[in-house]
Amino acid sequence: MAVPVAYDITRLATRVLNVTPNGIDRIDFAFARHFLGSAQQDCSAIMMTLLGPRAIPVEGARDIVDGIAVHWGEDEKPDQDESYRRIAGWIRGGGAKLVGAQRVARGRSGRAAGVFRWIGQHGFPFGRSPAAALPKGARYLNASQFPLWIPRYFRWLNQRPDVKAVFFIHDLLPIETPEYFRKAEYERHLRRLENLARFGAGAIVTTRVVKDALDRHLRTLGRTNMPILVAPIPVAPIFHRRGEADATLADHPYFVACGTIEPRKNHLMLLHVWRELVRRTGAGAPKLVLIGGRGWENENVVDLLERCGAIGNHVIEASGLSTPSLKRLLDGARALLMPSFAEGYGLPIAEALAAGAPVIASDIPVFQEIGGGGIVAVSPIDGEKWLETIQAFADPASPERLAALARAAKHKPASWKSYFASIGEFLECL
């Protein structure tokens, strides 16, 4: 029989402030939908408040999850998405020549309105402490790492040794590669792992690369026996659908890169490659669609995007795009590009392969593990090789691209049913 699960929705509730989800958001959302969306499961919700952690009614938690989906526009069709229409028109060649890259940034008006409606319907989360509210033998599950760096939010677990806490650890990159993150993130991530070692009964990761790194670090903290489940994250069902490409874009070669604009995603190299492509091939150079919001320490990238005339008609920057629109763009793209220096997983690769799209990605262990031989791997510091590979893929009938399409077609992504079955077994066995 399944054990009771208390799912933490704290971070998810704050994402009304974001116009579109990132990778952690998508995972957090999928967990919340699974554990809080079914009346068949014995589940409850936890939210961290100024009064400390509180167990809140599951009906209110479901409203939060549903409201976030609407806010992100997750069910918005491409034909209804103004951002998609603008991107498609640009790919087809519309618009005047620009000094820098065009930018499509869809905002959200009235972001706080949904919050006030929720408070009006459910009241402030003045629920009971989880130490008093959770049933015997429950599992506390946190898939967002938020706010794991603050120990006071988890001290209630000391009062309930029967409640086993499980945390999803997405990566150890702020510790392993601190140069790619805000300075404070190094110490914050150290505290996350210290609190995992202190309060956690188990951990979930997406790859063996992350498992090995986490296991090594936990040993330095005196935890040598923590169960760690390796479970590659599936993708949204929409990415499994085939044959939905935009026919009006078929004769216009373009590539897609998906991810927050931050140093480790290597956008700087990619933009230099595109400037060189335009220099060598002129107006016929393929186009690049950068999907993702602007992150941190990205001044050089922003300078290129905003002031480099050479890429003005060949690069577009888009944020706030709905998931169906992203899928439509992947369907017609020559390839997804993922030149990251370091990643904990790489959800866009899994999404592209599930959609049957070719993938050109960095030759790093995580991508080799999740790609299963389905990707074209190129060193993230070999700009000339990236340029040559992109040039080859710009021809839809090139041998290189046809081989990549065949490999993508053989990729067998995990299903959500089997994924959550393994999560459930892991929670029960603790």
C-alpha positions, -999 to +999 in steps of 0.1 A: +000+000+000+013+035-009+027+056+019+012+090+026+031+118+008+033+155+019+045+174-012+062+208-008+047+235-031+065+265-017+087+273-048+059+264-072+036+290-055+062+317-061+065+310-099+036+333-106+063+359-108+079+341-138+065+343-173+077+309-183+091+278-165+127+266-164+138+230-160+134+228-122+100+244-125+088+218-150+100+190-127+084+206-097+051+211-116+051+175-127+056+162-092+029+185-078+004+174-105+011+138-098+010+138-060-017+164-055-039+159-086-052+124-078-079+117-053-067+081-052-035+090-033-031+099+004-014+132-002-011+165+015+006+198+008+033+217+026+041+254+023+068+274+040+055+307+054+067+335+077+052+314+105+072+284+095+062+253+075+024+247+073+003+218+061-024+234+038-056+219+024-049+198-007-078+216-025-060+249-021-027+234-033-044+220-064-057+255-072-021+268-070-009+241-094-037+247-119-033+285-117+005+282-124-003+261-155-026+288-168-002+316-159+026+299-179+003+293-208+011+256-209-020+248-228-019+277-252-018+266-289+008+281-312-019+298-333-030+316-301+005+325-290+015+360-303+052+352-295+051+322-318+034+341-346+061+368-344+089+343-344+075+323-373+070+356-393+106+365-386+119+331-397+100+335-430+119+368-436+095+395-424+106+427-407+131+454-413+169+450-408+178+455-372+210+468-355+210+438-331+189+406-326+152+409-324+137+403-290+103+388-283+095+389-246+059+382-236+049+397-203+021+388-179-002+415-167-019+413-133+005+387-119-007+393-084-044+389-093-043+351-091-026+353-057-053+376-043-081+354-058-065+324-041-062+342-007-099+353-010-110+317-016-087+298+007-074+324+032-038+328+042-020+295+048-023+295+086-026+257+087-012+234+112+025+226+116+034+194+096+048+179+128+012+178+142-007+174+109+010+146+089-002+110+093+021+084+108+048+071+084+044+099+059+070+109+034+079+146+031+089+152-006+106+183-019+115+184-056+127+220-059+156+223-033+137+253-019+144+265+008+167+237+017+195+261+026+175+274+056+176+247+084+148+262+106+122+252+080+130+216+084+136+212+122+101+200+126+113+167+112+133+161+144+099+159+162+086+133+137+113+106+132+086+085+115+083+110+087+110+104+061+122+134+041+132+130+005+148+158-016+153+160-053+189+172-059+192+186-094+230+189-095+261+200-076+272+226-102+273+256-079+300+237-060+317+220-089+317+250-112+311+281-090+325+304-118+292+300-137+270+311-108+263+341-087+289+343-059+264+336-031+252+304-047+283+284-037+277+288+001+239+284-004+244+251-022+268+239+005+241+246+031+215+227+010+237+196+010+245+200+047+207+201+054+202+172+031+227+152+051+211+163+084+174+159+076+172+137+045+163+100+045+168+098+008+176+117-024+164+116-060+186+126-089+183+124-127+217+109-138+244+086-125+268+116-130+249+136-104+245+105-081+282+099-080+290+135-072+263+137-045+275+105-029+311+117-028+300+150-012+277+133+014+306+112+025+326+143+034+296+152+056+295+119+074+266+104+054+277+072+039+244+053+037+219+076+021+197+059-005+199+078-038+175+070-066+186+077-102+155+084-123+158+102-156+130+127-159+104+121-186+091+149-208+056+164-212+034+142-234+031+168-261+068+162-271+058+126-281+035+138-308+048+137-344+040+154-377+031+189-363+057+210-380+047+244-394+047+238-432+053+275-439+088+273-423+100+242-442+121+262-467+136+285-441+165+268-422+166+277-385+180+262-353+167+264-317+187+268-285+167+266-252+179+277-218+184+307-195+210+331-209+238+325-183+275+318-186+275+280-185+250+277-213+277+290-237+255+315-256+286+336-262+303+310-283+271+303-302+266+340-311+302+343-323+296+312-345+265+329-360+284+361-367+309+340-386+282+321-404+267+353-417+302+366-427+309+334-447+275+327-462+257+361-462+220+366-462+214+329-468+228+319-434+204+299-412+186+316-384+189+310-346+160+311-322+172+316-286+144+305-262+148+315-226+150+344-202+180+365-194+199+353-163+230+366-147+266+377-156+257+378-193+268+413-202+289+401-232+260+381-246+235+409-241+260+433-259+261+410-289+223+406-289+216+443-287+244+458-307+259+434-332+246+444-366+259+412-383+234+390-365+205+414-366+185+395-392+197+360-381+192+358-344+160+362-324+157+361-286+124+348-271+110+344-236+076+336-224+069+310-251+043+284-243+053+247-243+031+238-274+049+267-293+083+254-283+073+219-296+061+234-329+095+252-333+114+220-325+094+201-351+106+224-379+141+231-367+172+217-384+184+208-349+183+217-312+216+233-301+229+227-265+265+239-262+266+240-224+298+238-204+281+219-176+246+206-168+228+185-142+205+170-168+195+189-199+157+186-202+156+203-237+177+174-251+152+149-237+123+170-251+139+173-286+147+136-288+112+126-278+099+149-305+123+132-330+144+163-336+181+162-342+203+174-313+238+189-315+251+191-279+283+195-259+304+164-254+300+162-217+292+131-196+257+142-186+246+147-222+262+114-233+242+096-205+208+111-213+213+112-250+220+075-252+239+079-285+212+100-300+231+133-300+258+147-322+285+156-296+309+185-301+333+200-276+319+232-260+351+250-268+355+240-304+337+269-321+349+259-356+335+224-353+302+238-341+301+261-372+309+232-395+283+210-379+256+237-381+264+244-417+260+207-425+227+205-407+213+236-425+207+213-455+177+192-444+189+163-467+225+162-456+239+128-446+248+142-412+213+154-404+196+124-418+217+102-396+209+123-366+172+121-374+174+083-375+191+082-341+165+105-326+137+083-340+152+053-321+153+072-288+129+056-262+121+082-235+107+071-202+070+073-194+056+092-165+037+061-154+069+041-150+088+071-136+064+077-108+061+040-101+098+040-094+095+071-072+066+054-053+087+023-047+116+043-035+095+063-010+079+031+003+112+013+008+129+040+030 
